[in-house]
Amino acid sequence: MKAKLLAFRRSLTALIIGFLASAVLILCVGESPRHILQIFLNGAGGSAYDFGLTLYYAVPLVLTGLAVSIGLKTRLFNIGVEGQLTVGALAAALAGIVGPDSAPWNRLLGFGAALLAGGLWGALLGYLRARRRAHEVVAGIMLNFIAYGLTSWIALNFFKNPESQNPETMSIPTGARIPSFTFFQSAPVSWVLIIAPFAALCVWAYYRWTRAGFAMEAVGSNPEAARYAGISIATQQFWALTLGGMLSGLVGFIEVYGNTGKFVVGFSPGYGFMGVAVALVGRLNPLGILGAALLFAGLHKGSLDLDFETEWLTRDFAQILQAILILFMSCSNLIPASWQLRIEVLKRRLHGNRD
Amino acid sequence: MKPNANTDAIGSPQIAIEAVGLAKAYGTCISNADVSFKVLKGTIHGILGENGAGKSTAMKILYGLVKPDLGEIWIDGIKRSIHSPQDAKAIGIGMVHQHFMLSEAQTVLENIVLGNETTYIWARTIPEPLKPLNLDASRAAVLKIMAEHNLTVPLEAKIDDLSVGVRQRVEIIKLLYADAKILILDEPTAVLTPQEIQDFFKQLRILAKAGKTILIVTHKLRELLDVTDTISIFRAGRVIETVSTSVIDSDGLATLMIGRRLETIRNDHKGPTSSKPVLTIEDLHLSPAPTAQQSCSLTLFPGEILGIAGIEGNGQAELVEALRHPREFLRGHAVKRFEFLGKDVRHWKTPEMVASGLGCIPADRHHEGLLLDRSAVQNFALGHENNPKFRSGPFLRWKQIRAATATGMDICQVNPRLPDLLLKDFSGGNQQKLIIAREIHDKPRLLIAFHPTRGIDVGAIELLHKKLLELRAEGMAIILISSELEEILALSDRIAVMENYRISRTFLGGRCDETELGLAMSGSHSDREVPFES
């Protein structure tokens, strides 16, 4: 528990130092850091609408962050999340289109289809990695390309919306779409939002309470010891990628049922890749990932506003600021440790040795 | 050698190394609190201490691998700050690590000159990395060193083909070639047979006479008494005393080291408690490419300790692997009979073996036994997550696991008794005690103890030995694999010597001595053999 608090404190320190460094950079380009911070805060949560948009960006990031983190738990770099969520979205859309008109059944079918399709795509990667010894990064990237091509082909050749100029499928029944919160005004935040914290909770409980989760964590902590204890590393890796695929597939469900109502080719602005940063900044901890996803979503939303509100700065600059923060967060392990050790030695010196 | 090599002009002894108040902490863990000692030139100085007493850290500071938080180092009367091994080498300090750092594919000569290459005079203008080596010049220099110090090694042989004893000599010649005046040897005897150790000590004495200062880091008391002139004893990050070897004995050293007297522990040789074997192995091929003679057979009864002596890498690891993962191992290795508790277990996986009563203390606890970044409770579940007491359906019952951990920690005196402490915050000895607690908590029928006392201090060893004998008295069958002959001799009911992937000799416990075992381990013969099944 103490270690976790320490890790949290370190992340926070890193975040603050990152903000300070960003402030220096902002001064260098001749802007007021206070002004910029204001824009960011206003943009991310200034009104119910703005905050709604932040939440809207955060939800997929939570899921992809979790998906990546499960892979990293077994020391695999799951870069295939992007493909898995694309497959999941198409599956959800198709299920919605062909499914029954009754809203609850349609939704359930869509949910199941997204979970299953994402899971299968993840399982394919898991099989290649665990049983065929393919490198998960190479295989993952290739599967992303295949997923992109395959989904576009299916969507545009068999289920294309004839009335639209855009590369998208027909819509699912309007009644089956999940209603938005009115609280957030016109921001596209629907009830699917709750999937994110619920998924984080499930993942947390999986690690904490189940035998399978424990085995997975053991593999991540020390593969050699896990093998010695009779845990099959290949099996754990397979399941880690499969579960990651299922979580990624849910992003597709959220997109289709909670937002657009159809499969739009290229709908993801790179949720899968941002998931890597979210997972790392969240330190693979489900609760940390919730926080990190919110932070990233806020930064993303804030950076959009930077374009409009300032004379000089563009969205690119906001990306630089994001990068600085990530950089500091990822080396936050270095920050207070050396100080602590010095203080501790001096203390011992003063008090003498007690044993 | 010049008679005054170790004294200055007036004839008083020179101080080669003086450490003053060295301190170093890792995080909140204080490794060295206040380390001060002096070593006279031309002496062999022992650095003794329990695991975690701070001796390795102190040596790393001397060699520039670790930067001290506080303190000073004086070498030959000059204050030095040593920031890297390069600095250390420049002022004549060399170190042989416990695990040798030789490039196995290269020849002995190439290894010796590595880092101190001689180049041709005509190559002066060529940039440093591209200069061709003048191996002939180096060879002459190395031969001179070998002759001076009576050390011989085959210069053209590949390191791969050499025994560990010879490799160690190569390491030492390498230091001498780099003109080291102070040699730090970290656990130098860990991998040597008793005979090799004696030769090695002789060579050390010759080196000391020639004016080299030698520091030996170890926790083996007897060896220090054999070879050193003075000994510094570390306890809890401090040097509590530096004594002259001539005025102290092994009991005195142990008392200083752990702060109390040690008990002597011996097996009473009562014999097995039942005649129904726990384990029967017939003609198991352990070697990856076995010849006809390289098969291993053994039978083990409840209530006996079978000691397996042997130099590391002669099939012990494979034997454990076979018992731990029968199905996986036996896929590539032939066996005639492989029975555990009367059942053919050739197709069993680890969880089945564990469930029917196999406990295993792994050889390398950090690699195979523990999750260092997890708590003691979580480590207690590792390998036992299928135990019906610990699970219900797909879930783990942490309450029960925690209770079992607390009990286990009490039984094995794990200190501190904090089930939620991360494993890396326990000392090596306590980590080992926790593994033992885990492996015996379910009363296994067979316990494999593979190097159970490696790298842990005498206090913990004492406890562990007592525990093993207790378990044996309760009817557990134990396979004790160790390279510490003392341990094997003190605890075993029967002793099997493993050499070249087979059991080459067998002895009854209490009926053989260290010399005999040592000879058998190195493959030589002796005629006082006792048949295995007596």
Interface residues (C-beta under 8 A of the other chain):
Chain A: M1 A3 W209 T210 R211 A212 F214 A215 E217 A218 S221 N222 E224 A225 A226 Y228 A229 G230 A337 Q340 L341 R342 E344 V345 R348 R349 N353 D355
Chain B: A23 K24 A25 Y26 G27 T28 I30 A33 D34 D69 L70 R235 A236 G237 R238 R324 H325 K349 T350 P351 M353 V354 C360 P362 H367 E368 G369 L370 L371 L372 D373 R374 Q378 A381 L382 G383 E385 N386 R391 P394 F395 L396 W398 D420 L422
